[in-house]
Amino acid sequence: MPLVEIGKLEDIPKLGSRVVRTAQGDIAIFRNNEDEVFALLDICPHKAGPLSQGIVCEHTVTCPLHNWNIDMRNGEACAPDEGRTKSFNVVSKSDVLFLDIPDDEKAVTTQAVAG
């Protein structure tokens, strides 16, 4: 599986996000207060809101459109809401973060954009 460089941990603001553009769509990269990093397809399962613009908490992001909470660990909507967005693995190598994208979802660009 190809790895796409995201940057260093400090490139992602605490409780914030960045976006990596891929052939399958934008992928939001999130960092929580404990410096854990998560990656989700940047589409809320409810009405396709941009999750990268949501509010990041411990393990959830709140969609800016309709306040759905999405678990960043697996992309699942938190109860009572139902639905899921695709999640991706983030790998750290020598202080650099990489997005692990399956072969059928190769990145169009490796440039992350501010989110």
Secondary structure, DSSP 8 states (H G I E B T S, - for coil): --EEEEE-GGGS-TTEEEEEEETTEEEEEEE-TT--EEEEES--TTT---GGGSEE-SSEEE-TTT--EEETTT-BB-TT---B--EEEEEEETTEEEEE--GGG--S---EEE-
